[in-house]
Amino acid sequence: MNDYIQLLKSEPILQRLSLIQFISYFGAWFSNIAIYTLLLEMNVSAGIISFVAMLHFLAGVVQAPFSGPIIDSMKPKKLMLVIILIELLATFFLIFVNSVEDLMLLYLLIFIKMAAASFYFTTEMSLLPKILPMKKLQKANEMHSVIWSFSYTLGMSLGGFVVYAFGIKFAFIFDSMMFFVAFFLLYKVTIEVELIQKNENILEMIQDTFVYLKKETLSWQLMLLHAFVGLTAFDALVALMVDKYYAGILATSLALGLLHASRAIGLVIGPMILSKFLNNKVVVLLFFAQALAVLIWAFVLSDFYFSLGASLLVGLFTTTLWSYTYTLLQKNIEEKYYGRIVAYNDMLFLSSAAFTSFMIGFLATHNISLESITALMAGGFVIGGLYFAWIIKKSNLEEIV
């Protein structure tokens, strides 16, 4: 933890961006709990729940091919301010979703909100390599995911209680207020980044990126590696667990909040424990450890209290896998392509998460047990570990530092 504090003290821009990140993410999880609580109160099918979970990721996939060239062509602060404003408005209008008849409005607002959130994330992750040296970048990525996890923990746990005590619409309004605060803080910060001038339009930039990826095969191999972490898209699975097993134990919003918060605790403490031991070979083992943790969860998920403990274990390795594979990619691309490659990387990651969410709903509606679905997800991490071992051997991949 001291390493993160020292990094923030030495990098004032990163310090402000991290605060903005925490505030916006913290508010967002209030509305996320509210959305799933609303769906369960509407008594919608498992397919609709999984579709909503998929929408959270699919929105980022659709906008990614165009966001990269825009990021590489615009000043980051101006772009990020516009994106936050879009998130604010999309979140506020969620208060007008009241029944099953409003599902199309819900889909549209989630799509806009999450497309904007993905756009903001890609912009920030493209900015970090431009303002930080490589030695600090890995720590910054770890800290980014720790902040995400910490805000996720507080947002999901407190969100469950707040939705239970004050209602769904209050959560949407509170989330909107958080985005307003984030907008104000970003407006006050100074970010000076020199843009690399290009004489290309958006279509030419997209074409140039594919030429680059064809030549630099390691880049797209690392993008595929990072996409394996998208198998941790458990939102639909958790909602179905609550509906099937835990509805008689706790209120829906409380059960959702506690399960997500338990996993998020693991997300927070994981990199604090593991970061000192990391290298390429250790991360291969972490993929297998993630698989084992998810498999344990599959065996105990019908019991609420054992499931809480297992979900914490599941979260323990996720943050480290995410930050390490992301940093590997950032290290192995040219600065000219930061925005575009990061956007395509996020597109693959979100596609993986969207596919995972879709398959959870598809398999559940075809009478495949939640335990079997969870075990299949564990198998995906085994494949991810084997794939990373192959990359290391084939390309003689250098360590991050």
C-alpha positions as CSV (number, residue, x, y, z in Angstrom):
1,M,0.0,0.0,0.0
2,N,2.9,2.4,0.8
3,D,4.1,2.0,-2.9
4,Y,0.8,3.3,-4.1
5,I,0.8,6.2,-1.7
6,Q,4.3,7.2,-2.8
7,L,3.3,6.9,-6.5
8,L,0.3,9.3,-5.9
9,K,2.5,11.8,-4.1
10,S,5.0,11.8,-6.9
11,E,2.4,12.1,-9.7
12,P,-0.2,14.8,-9.1
13,I,-2.1,14.2,-12.3
14,L,-2.4,10.5,-11.5
15,Q,-3.6,11.5,-8.0
16,R,-6.5,13.6,-9.4
17,L,-7.4,11.0,-12.0
18,S,-7.5,8.3,-9.4
19,L,-9.8,10.4,-7.2
20,I,-12.1,11.0,-10.1
21,Q,-12.0,7.3,-10.9
22,F,-12.9,6.4,-7.4
23,I,-15.9,8.8,-7.2
24,S,-17.4,7.8,-10.5
25,Y,-17.0,4.1,-10.0
26,F,-18.3,4.3,-6.5
27,G,-21.5,6.0,-7.7
28,A,-21.8,3.6,-10.6
29,W,-22.1,0.5,-8.4
30,F,-25.1,2.0,-6.6
31,S,-27.0,2.1,-9.9
32,N,-25.7,-1.4,-10.9
33,I,-27.3,-3.0,-7.8
34,A,-30.4,-0.9,-8.4
35,I,-30.6,-2.2,-12.0
36,Y,-30.4,-5.9,-11.1
37,T,-32.8,-5.4,-8.1
38,L,-35.3,-3.7,-10.5
39,L,-35.0,-6.6,-12.9
40,L,-35.6,-9.2,-10.2
41,E,-38.5,-7.2,-8.9
42,M,-40.0,-7.2,-12.4
43,N,-39.7,-11.0,-12.3
44,V,-38.0,-11.1,-15.7
45,S,-36.4,-14.3,-17.2
46,A,-32.9,-15.4,-16.9
47,G,-32.4,-14.5,-20.5
48,I,-33.2,-10.9,-19.9
49,I,-30.9,-10.7,-16.9
50,S,-28.1,-12.1,-18.9
51,F,-28.9,-9.8,-21.8
52,V,-28.6,-6.8,-19.5
53,A,-25.3,-8.1,-18.2
54,M,-24.1,-8.6,-21.8
55,L,-25.2,-5.1,-22.7
56,H,-22.9,-3.7,-20.0
57,F,-20.0,-5.1,-22.0
58,L,-21.4,-5.1,-25.6
59,A,-21.7,-1.3,-25.6
60,G,-17.9,-1.0,-25.3
61,V,-17.4,-3.5,-28.1
62,V,-19.5,-1.5,-30.6
63,Q,-17.8,1.8,-30.0
64,A,-14.2,0.5,-29.7
65,P,-13.3,0.6,-33.4
66,F,-14.1,4.3,-33.6
67,S,-13.0,5.4,-30.1
68,G,-9.3,4.6,-30.7
69,P,-8.8,7.0,-33.6
70,I,-10.7,9.7,-31.8
71,I,-8.6,9.2,-28.7
72,D,-5.4,9.5,-30.8
73,S,-6.7,12.7,-32.4
74,M,-8.1,14.7,-29.5
75,K,-6.9,16.3,-26.3
76,P,-7.7,13.8,-23.5
77,K,-9.2,16.2,-21.0
78,K,-11.8,17.7,-23.3
79,L,-12.8,14.2,-24.5
80,M,-13.0,12.9,-20.9
81,L,-15.2,15.8,-19.8
82,V,-17.7,15.2,-22.7
83,I,-17.8,11.4,-21.8
84,I,-18.5,12.1,-18.1
85,L,-21.4,14.4,-19.1
86,I,-22.9,11.7,-21.2
87,E,-22.6,9.2,-18.4
88,L,-24.3,11.6,-16.0
89,L,-27.3,12.2,-18.3
90,A,-27.8,8.5,-19.1
91,T,-27.7,7.5,-15.5
92,F,-30.2,10.2,-14.4
93,F,-32.7,9.1,-17.0
94,L,-32.8,5.6,-15.5
95,I,-35.3,7.1,-13.0
96,F,-37.9,6.9,-15.7
97,V,-37.7,3.0,-15.9
98,N,-40.6,1.7,-13.9
99,S,-41.9,-1.5,-15.4
100,V,-41.4,-4.3,-18.0
101,E,-42.9,-1.9,-20.6
102,D,-39.8,0.3,-20.1
103,L,-37.3,-2.4,-20.9
104,M,-36.3,-0.9,-24.2
105,L,-35.5,2.4,-22.5
106,L,-33.5,0.6,-19.9
107,Y,-31.5,-1.2,-22.7
108,L,-30.8,2.1,-24.5
109,L,-29.7,3.9,-21.4
110,I,-27.4,1.0,-20.2
111,F,-25.9,0.9,-23.7
112,I,-25.2,4.6,-23.8
113,K,-23.9,4.7,-20.2
114,M,-21.6,1.7,-20.6
115,A,-20.3,2.8,-24.0
116,A,-19.4,6.1,-22.5
117,A,-17.8,4.4,-19.5
118,S,-15.7,2.2,-21.8
119,F,-14.7,5.2,-23.8
120,Y,-13.5,7.0,-20.7
121,F,-11.6,4.0,-19.5
122,T,-9.9,3.5,-22.8
123,T,-9.0,7.2,-22.9
124,E,-7.5,7.1,-19.5
125,M,-5.5,3.9,-20.1
126,S,-4.1,5.4,-23.3
127,L,-3.1,8.5,-21.4
128,L,-1.2,6.7,-18.6
129,P,1.7,5.5,-20.7
130,K,2.2,9.1,-22.0
131,I,2.5,10.6,-18.6
132,L,4.3,7.8,-16.6
133,P,7.6,5.9,-17.1
134,M,7.3,2.2,-17.6
135,K,8.5,1.4,-14.0
136,K,5.6,3.4,-12.6
137,L,3.0,2.1,-15.1
138,Q,2.6,-1.4,-13.7
139,K,2.0,0.1,-10.2
140,A,-0.4,2.6,-11.7
141,N,-2.3,-0.2,-13.5
142,E,-2.4,-2.2,-10.2
143,M,-3.6,0.9,-8.3
144,H,-6.3,1.6,-11.0
145,S,-7.7,-1.9,-10.6
146,V,-7.4,-1.7,-6.7
147,I,-9.4,1.6,-6.8
148,W,-11.9,0.0,-9.1
149,S,-12.2,-3.0,-6.7
150,F,-12.4,-0.8,-3.6
151,S,-15.1,1.4,-5.1
152,Y,-16.8,-1.8,-6.3
153,T,-16.6,-3.2,-2.7
154,L,-18.1,-0.1,-1.1
155,G,-20.5,0.6,-3.9
156,M,-21.9,-2.9,-4.1
157,S,-22.1,-3.4,-0.3
158,L,-23.5,0.0,0.6
159,G,-25.6,0.0,-2.6
160,G,-27.4,-3.1,-1.4
161,F,-28.3,-1.4,1.9
162,V,-29.1,1.9,0.3
163,V,-31.4,0.4,-2.3
164,Y,-33.1,-1.6,0.5
165,A,-33.5,1.4,2.7
166,F,-34.1,4.3,0.3
167,G,-35.2,2.7,-3.0
168,I,-34.0,2.2,-6.5
169,K,-34.5,5.7,-7.8
170,F,-32.4,7.2,-5.0
171,A,-29.5,5.1,-6.2
172,F,-29.8,6.4,-9.7
173,I,-30.0,10.0,-8.5
174,F,-27.0,9.5,-6.2
175,D,-25.0,8.0,-9.1
176,S,-25.8,11.1,-11.2
177,M,-24.5,13.3,-8.4
178,M,-21.2,11.3,-8.3
179,F,-20.7,12.0,-12.0
180,F,-21.3,15.7,-11.4
181,V,-18.6,15.8,-8.8
182,A,-16.2,13.8,-11.1
183,F,-16.9,16.3,-13.9
184,F,-16.0,19.3,-11.6
185,L,-12.8,17.7,-10.4
186,L,-11.6,16.9,-13.9
187,Y,-12.4,20.4,-15.1
188,K,-10.0,21.8,-12.5
189,V,-7.0,19.6,-13.4
190,T,-4.4,20.5,-16.1
191,I,-3.4,17.7,-18.5
192,E,-0.8,18.6,-21.1
193,V,-0.1,15.8,-23.6
194,E,1.5,16.4,-27.0
195,L,-0.6,14.8,-29.8
196,I,1.3,13.1,-32.6
197,Q,0.1,14.8,-35.8
198,K,-1.4,12.5,-38.4
199,N,-2.5,13.1,-41.9
200,E,-5.1,10.3,-41.9
201,N,-8.8,10.2,-41.5
202,I,-10.5,7.7,-39.2
203,L,-10.9,4.9,-41.8
204,E,-7.2,5.3,-42.7
205,M,-6.2,5.1,-39.1
206,I,-8.2,2.0,-38.6
207,Q,-6.6,0.4,-41.6
208,D,-3.2,1.4,-40.5
209,T,-3.8,-0.2,-37.1
210,F,-4.6,-3.6,-38.7
211,V,-1.5,-3.4,-40.8
212,Y,0.5,-2.7,-37.6
213,L,-1.2,-5.7,-35.8
214,K,-0.5,-8.0,-38.7
215,K,3.2,-7.1,-38.5
216,E,3.5,-7.0,-34.7
217,T,1.9,-10.4,-33.9
218,L,2.9,-10.2,-30.2
219,S,0.5,-7.3,-29.8
220,W,-2.6,-9.2,-30.8
221,Q,-1.5,-12.3,-29.0
222,L,-1.3,-10.2,-25.8
223,M,-4.7,-8.7,-26.6
224,L,-6.2,-12.2,-26.7
225,L,-4.4,-13.1,-23.5
226,H,-6.0,-10.1,-21.7
227,A,-9.4,-11.2,-23.0
228,F,-9.3,-14.4,-20.9
229,V,-9.7,-12.2,-17.8
230,G,-13.1,-11.3,-19.3
231,L,-14.3,-14.7,-18.1
232,T,-14.7,-13.1,-14.7
233,A,-17.9,-11.4,-15.9
234,F,-19.9,-13.0,-13.1
235,D,-22.8,-10.4,-12.8
236,A,-25.4,-12.5,-14.5
237,L,-24.3,-15.6,-12.6
238,V,-24.6,-13.9,-9.2
239,A,-28.0,-12.5,-10.0
240,L,-29.2,-16.0,-11.0
241,M,-27.6,-17.5,-7.8
242,V,-29.6,-15.0,-5.7
243,D,-32.8,-15.7,-7.5
244,K,-32.4,-19.5,-7.3
245,Y,-30.7,-20.1,-3.9
246,Y,-30.7,-17.1,-1.6
247,A,-34.1,-15.3,-2.1
248,G,-35.5,-16.8,1.1
249,I,-32.4,-15.8,3.2
250,L,-32.0,-12.1,2.5
251,A,-33.6,-9.3,0.5
252,T,-32.5,-9.4,-3.1
253,S,-30.5,-6.1,-3.0
254,L,-28.7,-7.2,0.2
255,A,-27.8,-10.6,-1.2
256,L,-26.5,-9.1,-4.4
257,G,-24.5,-6.4,-2.5
258,L,-22.9,-8.9,-0.1
259,L,-21.9,-11.4,-2.8
260,H,-20.3,-8.7,-5.0
261,A,-18.7,-7.0,-2.0
262,S,-17.2,-10.3,-0.9
263,R,-15.5,-10.9,-4.3
264,A,-14.4,-7.3,-4.4
265,I,-12.6,-7.6,-1.1
266,G,-10.5,-10.3,-2.8
267,L,-10.0,-7.9,-5.7
268,V,-8.6,-5.3,-3.4
269,I,-6.2,-7.4,-1.3
270,G,-5.0,-9.6,-4.1
271,P,-2.4,-7.3,-5.7
272,M,-1.2,-6.1,-2.2
273,I,-0.3,-9.7,-1.5
274,L,0.9,-10.8,-4.9
275,S,2.6,-7.8,-6.6
276,K,6.0,-8.4,-5.0
277,F,6.2,-11.9,-6.5
278,L,5.1,-11.3,-10.1
279,N,6.9,-12.3,-13.2
280,N,5.7,-14.0,-16.4
281,K,5.9,-17.6,-15.0
282,V,4.1,-16.7,-11.8
283,V,1.3,-15.1,-13.7
284,V,0.9,-18.4,-15.6
285,L,0.4,-20.1,-12.3
286,L,-2.1,-17.4,-11.3
287,F,-4.3,-18.4,-14.2
288,F,-4.4,-21.9,-12.9
289,A,-5.1,-20.6,-9.3
290,Q,-8.0,-18.5,-10.7
291,A,-9.4,-21.7,-12.3
292,L,-9.2,-23.6,-9.0
293,A,-10.9,-20.8,-7.1
294,V,-13.8,-20.7,-9.6
295,L,-14.1,-24.5,-9.4
296,I,-14.3,-24.3,-5.6
297,W,-17.1,-21.7,-6.0
298,A,-19.0,-24.1,-8.3
299,F,-19.1,-26.7,-5.5
300,V,-20.4,-24.4,-2.8
301,L,-22.5,-21.8,-4.5
302,S,-25.8,-23.3,-3.3
303,D,-24.8,-22.4,0.3
304,F,-24.9,-18.6,0.8
305,Y,-22.3,-18.4,3.5
306,F,-19.8,-20.7,1.8
307,S,-20.4,-18.9,-1.4
308,L,-19.4,-15.6,0.2
309,G,-16.1,-17.1,1.2
310,A,-15.5,-18.7,-2.2
311,S,-16.4,-15.5,-4.1
312,L,-13.7,-13.7,-2.0
313,L,-11.2,-16.4,-3.1
314,V,-12.3,-15.9,-6.7
315,G,-11.5,-12.2,-6.5
316,L,-8.1,-12.8,-5.1
317,F,-6.3,-13.3,-8.4
318,T,-8.4,-11.3,-10.8
319,T,-7.0,-7.9,-10.3
320,T,-3.4,-9.0,-10.7
321,L,-4.2,-11.0,-13.9
322,W,-6.0,-7.9,-15.3
323,S,-3.2,-5.3,-14.4
324,Y,-0.3,-7.5,-15.4
325,T,-1.7,-8.6,-18.8
326,Y,-2.7,-5.0,-19.5
327,T,0.8,-3.7,-18.7
328,L,2.4,-6.3,-20.9
329,L,0.4,-5.0,-23.8
330,Q,1.2,-1.3,-23.1
331,K,4.9,-2.2,-23.0
332,N,4.8,-3.9,-26.4
333,I,3.1,-1.3,-28.6
334,E,4.3,1.9,-30.2
335,E,3.1,5.3,-28.7
336,K,1.5,6.3,-32.0
337,Y,-1.0,3.4,-31.6
338,Y,-1.7,3.7,-27.9
339,G,-5.3,4.8,-28.3
340,R,-6.2,2.5,-31.1
341,I,-4.6,-0.7,-29.7
342,V,-5.9,-0.1,-26.2
343,A,-9.4,0.4,-27.7
344,Y,-9.2,-2.8,-29.7
345,N,-7.8,-4.6,-26.6
346,D,-10.8,-3.3,-24.6
347,M,-13.1,-4.5,-27.4
348,L,-11.7,-8.0,-27.2
349,F,-11.9,-8.0,-23.4
350,L,-15.5,-6.7,-23.4
351,S,-16.4,-9.2,-26.1
352,S,-15.1,-12.0,-23.9
353,A,-17.2,-10.6,-21.0
354,A,-20.3,-10.1,-23.1
355,F,-20.0,-13.7,-24.5
356,T,-19.6,-15.0,-21.0
357,S,-22.7,-13.2,-19.8
358,F,-24.6,-14.4,-22.9
359,M,-23.6,-18.0,-22.4
360,I,-24.5,-17.9,-18.7
361,G,-28.1,-17.0,-19.7
362,F,-28.2,-19.3,-22.7
363,L,-27.0,-22.4,-20.7
364,A,-29.2,-21.5,-17.7
365,T,-32.3,-21.3,-19.9
366,H,-31.4,-24.7,-21.4
367,N,-31.4,-26.4,-18.0
368,I,-27.7,-26.4,-17.4
369,S,-27.1,-26.1,-13.7
370,L,-25.3,-23.0,-12.3
371,E,-22.7,-25.3,-10.8
372,S,-21.9,-26.7,-14.2
373,I,-21.8,-23.3,-15.8
374,T,-19.3,-22.1,-13.1
375,A,-17.1,-25.1,-13.7
376,L,-17.0,-24.4,-17.4
377,M,-15.8,-20.9,-16.6
378,A,-13.0,-22.4,-14.5
379,G,-11.9,-24.4,-17.5
380,G,-11.5,-21.2,-19.5
381,F,-8.8,-20.0,-17.1
382,V,-6.9,-23.3,-17.5
383,I,-6.8,-22.6,-21.3
384,G,-5.7,-19.0,-20.5
385,G,-2.7,-20.3,-18.5
386,L,-1.7,-22.7,-21.2
387,Y,-2.0,-20.0,-23.8
388,F,0.2,-17.6,-21.8
389,A,2.9,-20.3,-21.3
390,W,2.9,-20.8,-25.1
391,I,3.3,-17.0,-25.7
392,I,6.3,-16.9,-23.3
393,K,8.0,-19.8,-25.0
394,K,7.3,-18.7,-28.5
395,S,8.2,-15.1,-28.3
396,N,10.8,-15.2,-25.5
397,L,8.6,-12.5,-23.8
398,E,10.5,-10.1,-21.6
399,E,9.5,-9.3,-18.1
400,I,7.7,-6.0,-17.5
401,V,10.6,-4.5,-15.5
